[in-house]
Amino acid sequence: MFKDENTSVPVEEGETYDVTIQDIARLGDGIARIEGFVVFVPNTSVGDEVRIKVERVLPKFAFASIVE
């Protein structure tokens, strides 16, 4: 595990969040932001309001999937 005292990541792997897709990434994934932190959500469109589950968290962004 790495230790980074300067950066606080506002999401946790395995947690669910309600988000609105704000943008589309170059590869087509939707982009949501949680406290400014970028979360990529595949199979979404701008304006979608979805519940997501965070699958992987990296220092500058995270990947999530839609919770059905």
C-alpha positions as CSV (number, residue, x, y, z in Angstrom):
1,M,0.0,0.0,0.0
2,F,1.3,3.5,-0.8
3,K,1.1,6.4,1.6
4,D,0.2,9.8,0.3
5,E,-0.5,12.3,3.1
6,N,-1.1,15.3,0.7
7,T,-4.0,13.9,-1.3
8,S,-7.3,12.9,0.0
9,V,-9.4,10.7,-2.3
10,P,-13.1,11.2,-1.7
11,V,-14.1,7.7,-2.9
12,E,-13.5,4.2,-1.7
13,E,-13.4,0.9,-3.6
14,G,-16.6,-1.1,-3.1
15,E,-18.7,1.9,-2.0
16,T,-21.7,3.1,-3.9
17,Y,-22.5,6.7,-4.9
18,D,-25.3,8.6,-6.7
19,V,-23.8,10.7,-9.5
20,T,-24.7,12.6,-12.6
21,I,-22.6,12.0,-15.7
22,Q,-21.1,15.4,-16.7
23,D,-18.9,14.6,-19.7
24,I,-17.7,11.9,-22.0
25,A,-14.1,10.7,-22.1
26,R,-12.1,10.2,-25.3
27,L,-12.7,6.5,-25.2
28,G,-16.5,6.9,-24.6
29,D,-16.8,6.4,-20.9
30,G,-19.0,8.8,-18.9
31,I,-17.3,11.1,-16.4
32,A,-18.8,11.8,-13.1
33,R,-17.1,14.0,-10.4
34,I,-17.4,13.4,-6.6
35,E,-16.0,16.4,-4.7
36,G,-14.1,17.2,-7.9
37,F,-12.5,13.8,-8.2
38,V,-13.0,12.2,-11.6
39,V,-14.8,8.8,-11.8
40,F,-15.1,7.0,-15.2
41,V,-18.4,5.1,-15.7
42,P,-18.8,3.0,-18.9
43,N,-22.1,2.7,-20.8
44,T,-23.4,6.1,-19.7
45,S,-24.4,9.4,-21.4
46,V,-24.1,13.1,-20.4
47,G,-27.0,13.9,-18.0
48,D,-27.5,10.3,-16.8
49,E,-28.3,10.1,-13.1
50,V,-27.0,6.7,-11.9
51,R,-25.9,4.8,-8.8
52,I,-22.3,3.6,-9.2
53,K,-20.1,1.2,-7.4
54,V,-16.4,2.1,-7.3
55,E,-14.3,-0.7,-8.7
56,R,-10.8,0.7,-8.7
57,V,-9.3,3.9,-7.2
58,L,-6.1,5.5,-8.5
59,P,-4.4,8.6,-7.1
60,K,-6.0,11.0,-9.7
61,F,-9.2,9.1,-10.8
62,A,-11.3,6.1,-10.3
63,F,-13.3,3.5,-12.3
64,A,-16.9,2.5,-11.5
65,S,-19.7,0.4,-12.8
66,I,-23.5,1.1,-12.7
67,V,-25.4,-0.6,-9.9
68,E,-28.6,-2.1,-11.4
